[in-house]
Amino acid sequence: MTSVVTSVKDAGRRAALVAADQLGHRTAARRVLPSMLIVGAQRAGTTTLFKALSQHESFLGPTLRKGVHYFDLHFDEPLDWYRAHFPTKAAAESLQHRTGSAVVVGESSPYYLWHPLVADRIARALPGIRVVALLRDPVERAYSAHAHELARGYETEPFERALDLEVERLAGEEERIRTGEIDRSLVHQHLAYVQRGEYIDQLERMAGAVGRDHMLVLDSADFWAQPEHNWPTVTSFLGLSEKKVALEQHNARSRAPMSADVRTRLEEHFAPFDERLARWWGRTPSWRR
């Protein structure tokens, strides 16, 4: 019975998304583009942060979804395709009049940070955009991402075997994306457990495109250890009032502990990347203290 109810709900949601998209495309010229983006990292708390922002009276997200994935998966579409997913200018103006505060419009697509072409695409299409990145212990992130991709059916191998296969699987994929040989790569998007945790290169690329002063980088563990204390950092960066919202973590997956040998192997791999990250960030990541 539960599966039937779930199927009906899923079908209803899909129908609502189709209807919303059709309306959005017809009225794209009257809609707003985002002023902020949550760009990643995957499995680092992006959903939780987006849900928190969505409770704020002056925040507007895309229609019926968290992320649009325009700059990574749909960049062959015109900018009006992207604009069609966001609220109308009239809705934003009405909200601003009602609250007396500037309205922030945003989305969360965690592949944006890892995709090699997204940073420049964002900078060209959305000058002045504010970007938020969340970082998680890359060892734990890799393990969590593997569980996530197993559940979604993109991964079939156990964790240690997937780590062994990663270099071979990803060989040449980024270059093929960069050269335009392919529009997207499921391997690059879903099976990069280690390389996706080498944060510093991704952050430098994003900062070089949008400007370091337009980026807020959060340590996910530190943030969720004291969410009420850290929430004003987010609202101040985005120009929102410090309105309190419910700060509860979402999308957590439980699984058996990682083996000590694999953990040590990954910690040693990430050490030089984390050292560079600390110098760039001006702080020691929580997982290295």
Order of alpha helices (4+ residues) and beta strands (2+ residues): alpha-beta-alpha-beta-alpha-alpha-alpha-beta-alpha-beta-alpha-alpha-alpha-alpha-alpha-beta-alpha-alpha-alpha
